[in-house]
Amino acid sequence: ETLPEDLPILNSPPDQIASLWTTYQAMREILKPLGLYIHKLDMDDRLSLKITLTTGTIILLGKTDPLLRLERFVKVYPTIFPSDSKIPALNFSFPFSFVSWD
């Protein structure tokens, strides 16, 4: 028996994997209304989070309030980015703004 191909890749320090799994589950629900899915979720040694969506878009969330920052992304996504736009990367690690780049 093989594993499903759509399983996310989770990377974190060994002592943070349970926390990252819980965070992934919450993020999956936040992104679901937009029809976006997490391909990879990375937590670095500083506990900063980076999402790679199945579309290839990278979202940097930092380590402070990542779920709130992801909710901010969900709020602005439909109004700022056309549905057919390719977004290489977004940085939501800033407290009151975000940056997009190619």
Secondary structure, DSSP 8 states (H G I E B T S, - for coil): ----TT--EEE--GGGHHHHHHHHHHHHHHHGGGT--EEEEEE-TT--EEEEETTS-EEEEESSSHHHHHHHHHHHHHHHS-TT----EEE--SSS--EEE-
